[in-house]
Amino acid sequence: MPRDINARLEKLRIRRKGVDAVNSGWVTEGFAQDILQKSIIQEAWQRRAAAQPYTRYALGAMQAVDPAYTQKSIDEAERVAKQMRDGLSVSIETRLQGSVPLDIHIKGVSDVDLLVLLTGFHTYFTHGALALAGHYTNPTSETSLSALISLRRECEELLKRRYWGATVDCNGGKSIALSGGSFERPVDVVPSHWSDTIAYQSSLAENDRGVKILNKTVPETIDNLPFTHIKRVHDRDAAFYGSLKKAIRLVKSVKNDADYEETAAMLPSFDIASLMYHADETAMKAGFVNELEGSKNPLVLRSSV
């Protein structure tokens, strides 16, 4: 982390306004000019604690990114989603996962994860209520791995055709990374299919439903519960009067500005959210009255033992 607090504050401003994307190599000249023009508009946190720069950094790091910037990320993902729904030969539906739908991202120009879910293929837990009631019919000999490899291949081909002027990076194991060209935000496309968990078969609530994604570099499939994660963080944030998401953003910002970037990178966003989810409830709720109170002792973890 920059030792000089003014440098640290400037880095925070640049990140929140998306100015860091200007030098990323994929931003068009027109988009870069738009970012720079909007970056001169001050946010509310920049006018707080005028004589206390360290306090101002903490306050700024906790705030949500401007909703207009967040909406742009969502719009870019939806633009890709429409292309996938219209262009693929198989039936799919799409969902967002990760920091953007949770509103815990810390960058003005933030990438967004788009799940592309097969609707004609899913797996289920055999001990769930629906399975035991004989709900699942028309079994197939196709495996998750073969279904997702096929979907991944078709997604790559479609995206290369539709976004020939952009960078379509197919080297990632779990996602296809889109950037440059007409994109104003990076979009990561994640081929996947539904997995009906035991909890989902009882509740039929989407937040209980799992997904399987492909890691094509092995290859293997990976079970994930992105919507359970989103709902739990949303619910606990509400219970903590909005302090949980502020705490997550603060920790992510400190990590992003760390002196030892390689070491800090070993703590991913998901793990930060999980750690803060288990932070001391009393300390977190104190942030409702005074935002800085919740940051005094948040990492007193509760034990279920």
Protein Blocks (a to p, Z undefined) as FASTA:
>chain_A
ZZblklmmmmmmmmmnommmmmnopacfklmmmmmmmmmpccfklmgokllmklmmmmmm
mpccdfklmmmmmmmmmmmmmmmmmmpmbdcddddedjklnopafbfbacdddddddfkb
ccddfkbmklmnomaghiafbdfklmmmmmmmmmmmmmmmmmmmbccdfkbfkbccdeeh
jbfbdcddddddddddfklmmnopaklpccddddfklpccddddfklmmmmmmmmmmmnn
ommmmmmmmmmmmmmmpmblmlmmmmcfklmmmmmmmmcfklmmmmmmmmklmmmmmmlc
cdfZZ
